[in-house]
Amino acid sequence: MEFKYDVIVVGAGHAGCEAAAAAAHLGSKTLLITMDMNKVAQMSCNPAIGGIAKGQIVREIDALGGQMGIVADKTAIQFRMLNRSKGPAMWSPRSQNDRTKFITKWREAIDGITNLYLWQDTVVSLLIKDQSVVGVRTALEVEFYSKAVVLTTGTFLNGLLHIGRTQISGGRMAEPASFDLTGQLVECGFEANRMKTGTPVRIDGRSVDFSLTEEQKGDSGLAKFSYLDYAPRPLRQLSCWTLYTNEAVHKVLRDGLGESPLYNGQIQSIGPRYCPSIETKIVTFADKPQHQLFLEPEGENTQEYYLNGFSSSLPLSIQLNALMQIPAFRNVQIYRPGYAIEYDFFPPTQLHHSLETKKIRNLFFAGQINGTTGYEEAGAQGLIAGINAHIQTQGGAPFVLGRDEAYIGVLIDDLVMKGVDEPYRMFTSRAEYRILLRQDDADMRLTEKSYRLGLADGNRYRLLLEKKQCIRDLVSFARHYPVKPESVNSSLEFFGTTPLRHGVKLIDLILRPQLDIPKIASFVPALQEHLDMISNRKEEIIEAAEILMKYEGYIAREKIIAEKINRLENIKIRGKFDYNAIQSLSTEAKQKLTQIDPETIAQAGRIPGISPNDISVLLVLLGR
């Protein structure tokens, strides 16, 4: 018997679930293969979604019709908008989530998608014919055939856990590793390498003296990730707690460095710079007397807490001894120690922007297999890989987002053009068009594109059109409604801003930094009446309209810059040059241009080591 599908997705982490859901929603008969159907979209590290730049990615996933934002909203036990003290380009939503319920809601989503099927097994090899993937073979010796395969293997390829000098084979704690795919892909000509990540100790909340910590509550109000119109956060809302290490903690850690796999030579692979272990912190920042830690609840009805900031691979005894030097943890009990994990990845310069591999047709990589870290980065790649795997089966043009269109576009372009020398994590600083890629307008940027693809449904598109109209109406009202000094000056003085000397339009008040639309509505009845006419998602619409008005000049200027750069995106060079034959190019440029084979001049310019002179040479040869 032959088992045939359009798309097969290997691995049911955040990348795999988004890939499978997208392909199936678009109409492909899709098979999602996982080692454990009870751990789909497992939050392997901290039980949180979003954060700096990551929150923007989640809103983009949602705007495109993905699932992560919806599941996060349904399972949130805390929600915060980070960086509110900065400009709106930096605002980043983040939720704390119930780890167990997150899995349950994702499984419910998968089970409810027509065309999406689950199989519990381990893939041991790809079926390849004429440099194209045609299916997979599993440990149960079943062969599944398909037109495209998406690999989302996470940390499972030759995964090795480290706790002190103890080494355990596994993809996660108590879960087996996968050993066969790397060797096959290397034989096919792929380059593979090793990376390292880690996770902290899990703490029993009953053993914590919370009176010696500082409470960190979530935001009030109804902020959420998804642009869909529903009431968010049905679960009980909980606090996080902050506390600090001290010199006594650092001494225990320093004394134990000889037992650390990171410092005794046991771990040789690349680790994350921006989420370092606690032992790395005390070495790199030896002058710091303390480091902040965050005690984060794992769920609505559990005593398990995640100690953010205390990732470690030191022996259990050293981890425990160090924790007990913190006053709040003097009687600490733990569920399990922190550990490090090494795993195989494939440098992502071996991919096209569609996330299809260059060496084997119809094979796509997404998530940590590409050298990234983070649920959000994985989910974004999975979504794009799933979309393009479906498109590939239909013979259409790849779906690719530009750097000025989405953080997802920045993420994939960075991976494909620059590669990685450490686990890649998204930051706002990686995007040159941050003011265009705000979290408030991801739907305005992306939902129509997705609707045309057939992924975003009619309801989502209708909500977008309603939001656009409400924003236009509010901005138009603000531009044209007159305000007289005698009606507002006492209120302006109350809010600490200069009284008017003559009449102005309402927008002139909105542009003042001391004021915002809700404040002004409290003393301009006509504005309040206009706001009362907005029946759905009022806070979201008010925020978006105010940002457009206050930052209009910055947004317009950044659009002009992006348009100039995009002209170079339209100059195609793939297949036009034998780079090794161009004498005017540097040796490094010849090697990297040949290896990466950029599609456009703009892509070539983003490759590390390619100089402006190299780009000029190519433009001259093109006759420009």
C-alpha positions as CSV (number, residue, x, y, z in Angstrom):
1,M,0.0,0.0,0.0
2,E,1.3,3.5,-0.9
3,F,0.7,6.4,1.4
4,K,0.6,9.6,-0.7
5,Y,0.4,13.3,0.4
6,D,1.1,16.6,-1.2
7,V,3.2,17.9,1.7
8,I,5.0,16.0,4.6
9,V,6.2,18.0,7.6
10,V,8.7,16.3,9.8
11,G,8.6,17.5,13.4
12,A,5.7,19.1,15.3
13,G,7.4,21.9,17.1
14,H,6.5,25.5,16.5
15,A,7.9,25.5,13.0
16,G,6.3,22.2,12.1
17,C,2.9,23.0,13.4
18,E,2.8,26.3,11.5
19,A,4.1,24.7,8.3
20,A,1.6,21.9,8.4
21,A,-1.4,24.2,9.3
22,A,-0.5,26.6,6.5
23,A,0.0,23.9,3.8
24,A,-3.3,22.2,4.8
25,H,-5.3,25.5,5.0
26,L,-4.1,26.3,1.5
27,G,-5.5,23.0,0.2
28,S,-2.5,20.5,0.3
29,K,-3.1,17.1,1.7
30,T,-0.6,17.3,4.5
31,L,1.0,14.8,6.9
32,L,2.6,15.9,10.1
33,I,5.0,13.3,11.6
34,T,6.1,13.6,15.2
35,M,7.7,11.4,17.8
36,D,5.0,12.3,20.4
37,M,1.5,13.6,19.4
38,N,1.0,14.7,23.1
39,K,3.8,17.3,22.8
40,V,3.0,19.3,19.7
41,A,4.3,22.9,19.9
42,Q,6.0,22.0,23.1
43,M,7.4,25.1,24.9
44,S,10.8,23.5,25.4
45,C,12.3,26.5,27.2
46,N,10.5,29.4,28.8
47,P,6.6,29.3,28.8
48,A,6.3,32.7,27.0
49,I,5.5,34.0,23.6
50,G,6.7,37.3,22.1
51,G,9.1,39.8,23.5
52,I,11.4,42.4,21.9
53,A,11.0,42.0,18.1
54,K,9.6,38.5,18.7
55,G,6.2,40.0,19.5
56,Q,6.2,41.7,16.2
57,I,6.9,38.4,14.5
58,V,4.0,36.8,16.3
59,R,1.6,39.6,15.1
60,E,3.0,39.0,11.6
61,I,2.3,35.3,11.8
62,D,-1.2,36.1,12.9
63,A,-1.7,38.7,10.2
64,L,-0.7,36.0,7.6
65,G,-3.3,33.6,9.0
66,G,-0.9,31.5,11.2
67,Q,-1.9,30.1,14.6
68,M,0.7,31.1,17.2
69,G,-1.0,34.4,18.2
70,I,-4.4,32.8,18.6
71,V,-3.1,29.9,20.7
72,A,-1.0,32.3,22.8
73,D,-4.0,34.5,23.5
74,K,-6.2,31.5,24.5
75,T,-3.5,30.3,27.0
76,A,-2.0,33.5,28.3
77,I,-1.7,33.9,32.1
78,Q,0.0,37.3,31.7
79,F,0.3,39.9,28.9
80,R,2.6,42.9,28.7
81,M,3.5,45.4,26.1
82,L,7.3,45.9,26.4
83,N,9.2,49.1,25.7
84,R,6.2,51.4,26.1
85,S,8.6,54.2,27.2
86,K,10.1,54.2,23.8
87,G,8.7,54.9,20.3
88,P,6.1,52.7,18.8
89,A,8.7,51.0,16.5
90,M,10.0,49.4,19.7
91,W,6.8,48.3,21.3
92,S,6.7,44.6,21.6
93,P,3.9,42.4,23.0
94,R,4.8,39.4,25.2
95,S,2.6,36.8,27.0
96,Q,3.3,34.3,29.7
97,N,1.5,31.1,28.9
98,D,0.2,27.9,30.5
99,R,2.6,25.4,29.0
100,T,0.2,22.4,29.1
101,K,-2.8,24.3,27.8
102,F,-0.6,25.7,25.0
103,I,0.0,22.2,23.7
104,T,-3.7,21.3,24.2
105,K,-4.9,24.3,22.2
106,W,-2.4,23.7,19.4
107,R,-3.5,20.0,19.2
108,E,-7.2,21.2,19.0
109,A,-6.2,23.5,16.1
110,I,-4.4,20.7,14.2
111,D,-7.3,18.2,14.7
112,G,-9.7,20.8,13.4
113,I,-7.9,21.4,10.1
114,T,-9.2,19.6,7.0
115,N,-6.5,17.9,5.0
116,L,-4.1,17.7,7.9
117,Y,-3.2,14.3,9.3
118,L,-0.9,13.2,12.1
119,W,1.5,10.2,12.3
120,Q,3.5,9.3,15.4
121,D,6.9,7.9,14.4
122,T,10.5,8.9,13.7
123,V,11.7,9.8,10.2
124,V,15.0,8.0,9.6
125,S,15.6,9.0,5.9
126,L,14.4,11.0,3.0
127,L,13.3,9.4,-0.2
128,I,15.2,11.2,-3.0
129,K,15.0,10.7,-6.7
130,D,16.8,12.8,-9.4
131,Q,17.8,15.4,-6.8
132,S,14.2,15.9,-5.7
133,V,12.7,14.6,-2.4
134,V,9.7,12.3,-3.0
135,G,8.9,11.2,0.5
136,V,10.3,9.9,3.8
137,R,11.0,6.5,5.5
138,T,10.3,6.0,9.2
139,A,11.6,3.9,12.0
140,L,8.5,1.7,11.7
141,E,9.6,1.1,8.1
142,V,6.7,2.9,6.6
143,E,7.3,4.9,3.4
144,F,5.2,8.0,2.9
145,Y,5.3,9.8,-0.5
146,S,4.8,13.4,-1.2
147,K,5.5,16.3,-3.6
148,A,7.3,18.3,-0.9
149,V,8.9,17.7,2.5
150,V,9.5,20.3,5.2
151,L,12.1,19.4,7.8
152,T,11.6,21.1,11.2
153,T,13.8,18.9,13.5
154,G,14.5,21.4,16.3
155,T,17.2,20.2,18.6
156,F,16.7,16.5,17.9
157,L,19.3,15.8,15.2
158,N,22.1,14.0,17.1
159,G,20.9,15.8,20.2
160,L,23.2,15.5,23.3
161,L,22.2,16.8,26.8
162,H,24.9,18.0,29.3
163,I,24.5,18.3,33.1
164,G,28.0,18.6,34.4
165,R,30.0,15.7,33.2
166,T,26.8,13.6,32.6
167,Q,25.8,13.3,29.0
168,I,22.5,12.0,27.8
169,S,21.4,11.4,24.3
170,G,18.2,13.2,23.6
171,G,16.4,16.0,21.7
172,R,14.9,17.3,25.0
173,M,14.9,16.0,28.5
174,A,13.4,12.5,28.5
175,E,12.9,12.5,24.7
176,P,15.0,10.5,22.3
177,A,17.3,12.1,19.6
178,S,17.2,11.4,15.9
179,F,20.4,10.0,14.4
180,D,20.0,9.3,10.7
181,L,19.0,12.4,8.7
182,T,22.2,14.4,9.2
183,G,24.4,11.7,7.6
184,Q,22.1,11.3,4.6
185,L,22.0,15.0,4.0
186,V,25.8,15.4,4.3
187,E,26.2,12.6,1.7
188,C,23.9,14.6,-0.5
189,G,26.4,17.5,-0.3
190,F,25.0,19.6,2.5
191,E,27.2,21.3,5.1
192,A,26.3,20.5,8.7
193,N,27.5,22.0,12.0
194,R,26.7,21.9,15.7
195,M,25.0,24.4,18.0
196,K,24.4,24.6,21.7
197,T,21.5,26.0,23.6
198,G,20.3,25.5,27.2
199,T,17.5,25.8,29.6
200,P,17.2,26.7,33.3
201,V,16.2,24.8,36.5
202,R,12.5,24.4,37.1
203,I,11.5,25.4,40.7
204,D,8.7,24.3,43.0
205,G,6.9,27.5,44.0
206,R,6.0,26.2,47.4
207,S,9.6,26.4,48.4
208,V,10.0,30.1,47.4
209,D,9.8,33.0,49.9
210,F,8.0,35.4,47.6
211,S,8.2,38.1,50.2
212,L,11.9,38.4,49.2
213,T,11.1,38.9,45.5
214,E,9.5,41.8,43.6
215,E,6.1,41.3,42.0
216,Q,5.8,42.0,38.2
217,K,2.2,42.2,37.2
218,G,0.8,42.1,33.7
219,D,-0.9,44.9,31.8
220,S,-4.5,45.7,32.5
221,G,-6.8,46.0,29.5
222,L,-7.5,43.7,26.6
223,A,-4.2,43.8,24.6
224,K,-3.6,40.6,22.7
225,F,-1.6,39.1,19.7
226,S,-4.3,38.2,17.2
227,Y,-6.1,40.7,15.0
228,L,-9.2,38.5,15.1
229,D,-12.1,39.9,17.1
230,Y,-12.5,37.8,20.2
231,A,-12.1,38.3,24.0
232,P,-8.5,37.3,24.9
233,R,-7.1,35.7,28.0
234,P,-9.8,33.4,29.4
235,L,-7.3,32.0,32.0
236,R,-6.6,33.4,35.5
237,Q,-3.9,36.1,35.2
238,L,-0.7,35.6,37.3
239,S,2.3,37.6,38.2
240,C,6.0,37.0,37.5
241,W,8.6,37.8,40.2
242,T,12.0,39.4,40.0
243,L,15.1,38.7,42.2
244,Y,18.9,38.9,41.9
245,T,22.0,36.8,42.2
246,N,24.7,38.0,44.6
247,E,28.4,37.6,45.3
248,A,27.8,34.4,47.3
249,V,26.0,32.9,44.3
250,H,28.8,33.9,42.0
251,K,31.5,32.4,44.2
252,V,29.7,29.0,44.1
253,L,29.5,29.2,40.3
254,R,33.1,30.3,39.9
255,D,34.4,27.5,42.1
256,G,32.4,25.1,40.0
257,L,33.5,26.3,36.5
258,G,35.9,23.3,36.2
259,E,32.8,21.1,36.2
260,S,31.1,23.2,33.5
261,P,30.8,21.5,30.1
262,L,31.2,25.0,28.6
263,Y,34.6,25.5,30.2
264,N,36.1,22.1,30.6
265,G,36.1,21.4,26.8
266,Q,33.2,19.0,26.8
267,I,31.1,21.4,24.7
268,Q,32.7,22.7,21.5
269,S,29.7,24.0,19.6
270,I,28.3,27.5,19.1
271,G,26.2,28.9,21.9
272,P,23.8,31.9,22.1
273,R,25.4,35.3,22.7
274,Y,22.2,37.0,23.7
275,C,20.8,34.3,26.1
276,P,23.9,33.2,27.9
277,S,24.2,30.7,30.7
278,I,24.6,32.0,34.2
279,E,28.2,30.6,34.2
280,T,28.9,32.6,31.0
281,K,27.5,35.7,32.6
282,I,29.8,35.6,35.7
283,V,32.8,35.1,33.4
284,T,31.9,37.7,30.7
285,F,30.6,40.3,33.2
286,A,33.0,39.5,36.1
287,D,32.6,43.1,37.4
288,K,28.8,42.8,37.9
289,P,27.9,42.1,41.6
290,Q,24.4,40.8,40.6
291,H,22.3,39.6,37.7
292,Q,18.5,39.9,37.5
293,L,16.4,36.7,37.4
294,F,12.7,36.3,36.6
295,L,10.6,33.7,38.2
296,E,7.9,32.8,35.7
297,P,4.8,30.7,36.4
298,E,4.5,27.6,34.1
299,G,0.7,27.5,34.2
300,E,-2.6,28.4,35.8
301,N,-2.8,25.4,38.1
302,T,0.8,24.3,38.8
303,Q,3.5,25.2,41.3
304,E,6.2,24.8,38.7
305,Y,8.2,28.0,37.9
306,Y,10.8,28.7,35.2
307,L,13.8,30.7,36.4
308,N,14.6,32.9,33.5
309,G,18.2,34.1,33.5
310,F,19.7,31.1,35.2
311,S,20.3,28.8,32.3
312,S,23.1,26.4,33.3
313,S,24.8,23.1,32.5
314,L,26.7,22.8,35.8
315,P,26.3,19.7,37.9
316,L,23.1,19.4,39.9
317,S,24.8,19.9,43.3
318,I,26.4,23.2,42.1
319,Q,23.2,24.6,40.7
320,L,21.4,23.8,43.9
321,N,24.1,25.2,46.1
322,A,24.2,28.4,44.1
323,L,20.4,28.9,44.2
324,M,20.4,28.4,48.0
325,Q,22.6,31.5,48.3
326,I,19.7,33.6,47.2
327,P,17.5,34.5,50.2
328,A,14.2,33.7,48.5
329,F,15.6,30.2,47.6
330,R,17.2,29.3,50.9
331,N,14.8,26.3,51.1
332,V,14.4,25.7,47.4
333,Q,13.1,22.5,45.9
334,I,13.4,21.8,42.2
335,Y,11.7,19.7,39.6
336,R,14.7,19.3,37.4
337,P,18.1,21.0,36.9
338,G,19.1,23.2,34.0
339,Y,21.0,21.5,31.2
340,A,22.7,22.3,27.9
341,I,21.9,20.6,24.6
342,E,24.0,20.2,21.5
343,Y,22.4,19.4,18.1
344,D,23.1,19.5,14.4
345,F,22.0,22.4,12.1
346,F,22.6,23.2,8.5
347,P,24.0,26.7,7.6
348,P,21.0,28.5,6.0
349,T,23.0,29.9,3.1
350,Q,22.2,26.6,1.6
351,L,18.5,27.8,1.2
352,H,16.6,29.9,-1.2
353,H,14.4,32.7,0.2
354,S,11.5,30.3,-0.1
355,L,13.3,28.1,2.4
356,E,13.7,25.4,-0.2
357,T,17.1,23.9,-0.2
358,K,19.4,24.6,-3.2
359,K,20.8,21.0,-3.4
360,I,17.5,19.0,-3.3
361,R,14.3,20.3,-4.9
362,N,11.1,20.3,-3.0
363,L,12.9,20.0,0.3
364,F,12.4,22.8,2.8
365,F,14.1,23.6,6.1
366,A,12.5,25.6,8.9
367,G,13.3,26.4,12.6
368,Q,16.4,25.4,14.6
369,I,17.7,23.3,11.7
370,N,18.5,26.6,10.1
371,G,20.5,27.9,13.1
372,T,17.9,30.0,14.8
373,T,16.6,30.1,18.4
374,G,13.2,31.0,19.7
375,Y,9.6,29.8,19.2
376,E,8.7,32.9,17.2
377,E,11.6,32.7,14.7
378,A,10.7,29.0,14.3
379,G,7.0,29.6,13.8
380,A,7.7,32.3,11.2
381,Q,10.0,30.1,9.2
382,G,7.5,27.2,9.4
383,L,4.7,29.4,8.1
384,I,6.7,30.5,5.1
385,A,8.1,27.0,4.4
386,G,4.5,25.6,4.6
387,I,3.2,28.2,2.2
388,N,6.0,27.6,-0.3
389,A,5.8,23.9,0.0
390,H,2.1,24.1,-1.0
391,I,2.9,26.6,-3.8
392,Q,5.7,24.3,-5.0
393,T,3.2,21.4,-5.5
394,Q,1.0,23.8,-7.6
395,G,3.8,25.2,-9.7
396,G,3.4,28.8,-8.6
397,A,6.0,31.5,-7.8
398,P,7.5,31.5,-4.3
399,F,6.1,33.6,-1.6
400,V,8.8,35.9,-0.3
401,L,8.6,38.9,2.1
402,G,10.9,41.9,1.7
403,R,12.9,43.5,4.5
404,D,10.6,46.5,4.3
405,E,7.5,44.3,4.5
406,A,8.0,42.2,7.7
407,Y,10.4,41.1,10.4
408,I,9.9,37.7,8.9
409,G,11.4,39.1,5.7
410,V,14.4,40.4,7.7
411,L,14.8,37.1,9.5
412,I,14.8,34.9,6.3
413,D,17.0,37.3,4.3
414,D,19.5,37.5,7.1
415,L,19.7,33.7,7.3
416,V,19.9,33.1,3.6
417,M,22.3,35.9,2.7
418,K,24.5,36.2,5.8
419,G,24.3,32.8,7.4
420,V,24.8,32.3,11.2
421,D,27.8,32.1,13.5
422,E,25.7,31.7,16.6
423,P,22.0,30.8,17.3
424,Y,20.1,33.6,15.4
425,R,17.7,35.6,17.5
426,M,15.6,38.5,16.2
427,F,16.1,42.0,17.5
428,T,14.6,45.3,16.4
429,S,18.1,46.5,15.6
430,R,18.3,43.9,12.8
431,A,15.6,45.7,10.8
432,E,16.6,48.9,9.0
433,Y,12.9,49.9,8.5
434,R,11.7,49.5,12.1
435,I,9.1,52.3,11.9
436,L,7.5,50.5,9.0
437,L,7.4,47.1,10.8
438,R,5.5,48.1,13.9
439,Q,3.5,45.5,15.9
440,D,0.3,47.6,15.5
441,D,0.1,47.4,11.7
442,A,1.2,43.9,10.8
443,D,-2.3,43.2,9.5
444,M,-2.2,46.3,7.3
445,R,1.1,45.1,5.8
446,L,0.4,41.4,5.4
447,T,-3.2,40.3,5.6
448,E,-4.1,41.3,2.0
449,K,-1.1,39.4,0.7
450,S,-2.2,36.3,2.6
451,Y,-5.8,36.7,1.5
452,R,-4.7,36.6,-2.1
453,L,-2.8,33.5,-1.4
454,G,-5.8,31.9,0.1
455,L,-4.4,31.5,3.6
456,A,-6.1,34.4,5.4
457,D,-9.8,33.8,5.3
458,G,-12.7,36.1,4.4
459,N,-13.5,37.0,8.0
460,R,-9.9,38.1,8.7
461,Y,-9.9,40.2,5.5
462,R,-13.3,41.8,6.4
463,L,-11.9,42.8,9.8
464,L,-8.9,44.3,8.1
465,L,-11.1,46.4,5.7
466,E,-13.2,47.6,8.7
467,K,-10.1,48.5,10.6
468,K,-8.7,50.5,7.7
469,Q,-11.9,52.4,7.3
470,C,-12.2,53.2,11.0
471,I,-8.6,54.5,11.0
472,R,-9.2,56.6,7.9
473,D,-12.4,58.1,9.5
474,L,-10.6,58.9,12.7
475,V,-7.6,60.5,11.1
476,S,-9.9,62.5,8.8
477,F,-12.0,63.7,11.8
478,A,-8.8,64.8,13.6
479,R,-7.5,66.7,10.6
480,H,-10.8,68.6,10.0
481,Y,-12.4,69.2,13.5
482,P,-11.7,72.7,14.8
483,V,-10.8,73.3,18.5
484,K,-11.2,76.7,20.1
485,P,-8.9,77.9,23.0
486,E,-11.8,78.7,25.4
487,S,-13.1,75.1,25.2
488,V,-9.9,73.3,26.0
489,N,-7.3,75.6,27.6
490,S,-8.1,74.6,31.2
491,S,-7.8,70.9,30.3
492,L,-4.5,71.5,28.5
493,E,-3.1,73.2,31.6
494,F,-4.3,70.2,33.7
495,F,-2.4,67.8,31.4
496,G,0.8,70.0,31.6
497,T,0.8,71.3,28.1
498,T,0.7,74.9,26.7
499,P,-2.7,76.6,26.3
500,L,-3.8,77.6,22.8
501,R,-3.6,81.2,21.7
502,H,-5.9,80.6,18.7
503,G,-8.0,77.9,17.2
504,V,-6.4,74.8,15.8
505,K,-7.4,71.5,14.3
506,L,-7.8,68.5,16.6
507,I,-4.8,66.8,15.1
508,D,-2.5,69.6,16.4
509,L,-3.5,68.5,19.9
510,I,-2.9,64.8,19.1
511,L,0.6,65.6,18.0
512,R,1.6,67.0,21.4
513,P,3.7,64.5,23.4
514,Q,1.8,65.2,26.6
515,L,-1.5,64.2,25.1
516,D,-3.1,61.1,23.5
517,I,-6.5,60.5,22.0
518,P,-8.2,59.1,25.1
519,K,-7.0,62.1,27.2
520,I,-8.3,64.5,24.5
521,A,-11.6,62.7,24.3
522,S,-12.1,63.4,28.0
523,F,-12.4,67.1,27.3
524,V,-13.5,67.2,23.6
525,P,-17.0,65.7,23.6
526,A,-17.2,65.4,19.7
527,L,-14.1,63.2,19.7
528,Q,-15.6,60.9,22.4
529,E,-18.8,60.7,20.3
530,H,-16.7,59.6,17.3
531,L,-14.8,57.0,19.3
532,D,-18.1,55.6,20.7
533,M,-19.1,54.8,17.1
534,I,-16.2,52.3,16.9
535,S,-17.9,49.1,18.0
536,N,-15.1,46.6,17.7
537,R,-11.4,46.6,18.7
538,K,-11.5,50.2,19.8
539,E,-8.2,50.3,21.6
540,E,-6.3,48.7,18.7
541,I,-7.8,51.2,16.2
542,I,-7.2,54.3,18.4
543,E,-3.6,53.2,18.9
544,A,-3.0,52.6,15.2
545,A,-4.5,55.9,14.1
546,E,-2.6,57.9,16.7
547,I,0.7,56.3,15.6
548,L,0.0,57.2,12.0
549,M,-0.7,60.8,12.9
550,K,2.2,61.3,15.3
551,Y,4.8,59.6,13.3
552,E,3.6,60.5,9.8
553,G,6.8,62.3,8.8
554,Y,9.1,59.4,10.0
555,I,7.0,56.8,8.3
556,A,7.0,58.7,5.0
557,R,10.7,59.3,5.1
558,E,11.4,55.6,5.8
559,K,9.1,54.6,2.9
560,I,11.2,56.7,0.5
561,I,14.4,55.1,1.7
562,A,12.9,51.6,1.3
563,E,11.7,52.4,-2.2
564,K,15.2,53.5,-3.3
565,I,16.7,50.3,-2.0
566,N,14.0,48.3,-3.6
567,R,15.0,49.4,-7.0
568,L,18.1,47.3,-6.5
569,E,15.9,44.4,-5.5
570,N,14.5,44.5,-9.1
571,I,17.8,44.1,-10.8
572,K,18.2,40.3,-11.3
573,I,21.6,38.8,-11.5
574,R,21.1,35.1,-10.8
575,G,22.5,33.1,-13.7
576,K,24.0,36.1,-15.5
577,F,27.6,35.8,-14.3
578,D,30.4,33.4,-13.8
579,Y,31.8,35.2,-10.8
580,N,35.1,33.4,-10.8
581,A,35.8,34.8,-14.3
582,I,35.3,38.4,-13.2
583,Q,38.8,39.6,-12.5
584,S,37.7,42.9,-10.9
585,L,36.0,41.1,-8.0
586,S,37.8,40.4,-4.8
587,T,38.6,36.7,-4.1
588,E,36.2,36.8,-1.2
589,A,33.4,38.2,-3.4
590,K,34.0,35.5,-6.0
591,Q,33.7,32.8,-3.4
592,K,30.7,34.1,-1.6
593,L,28.7,35.2,-4.7
594,T,29.3,31.7,-6.2
595,Q,28.3,29.9,-3.0
596,I,25.2,32.0,-2.2
597,D,24.2,32.8,-5.8
598,P,22.0,35.9,-4.9
599,E,18.9,36.6,-6.9
600,T,19.3,40.4,-7.1
601,I,21.9,43.1,-6.7
602,A,20.4,44.2,-3.4
603,Q,20.8,40.6,-2.0
604,A,24.4,40.6,-3.2
605,G,25.0,43.8,-1.3
606,R,23.8,42.2,2.0
607,I,26.3,39.3,1.8
608,P,29.1,39.8,4.4
609,G,32.4,40.5,2.7
610,I,30.8,42.0,-0.5
611,S,32.1,45.5,-0.8
612,P,30.4,48.5,-2.5
613,N,33.2,48.2,-5.2
614,D,32.1,44.7,-5.9
615,I,28.5,45.8,-6.4
616,S,29.7,48.6,-8.7
617,V,31.6,46.1,-10.8
618,L,28.4,44.0,-11.2
619,L,26.4,47.1,-12.1
620,V,28.9,48.2,-14.8
621,L,28.9,44.7,-16.3
622,L,25.1,44.9,-16.4
623,G,25.4,48.0,-18.5
624,R,24.0,50.3,-15.8
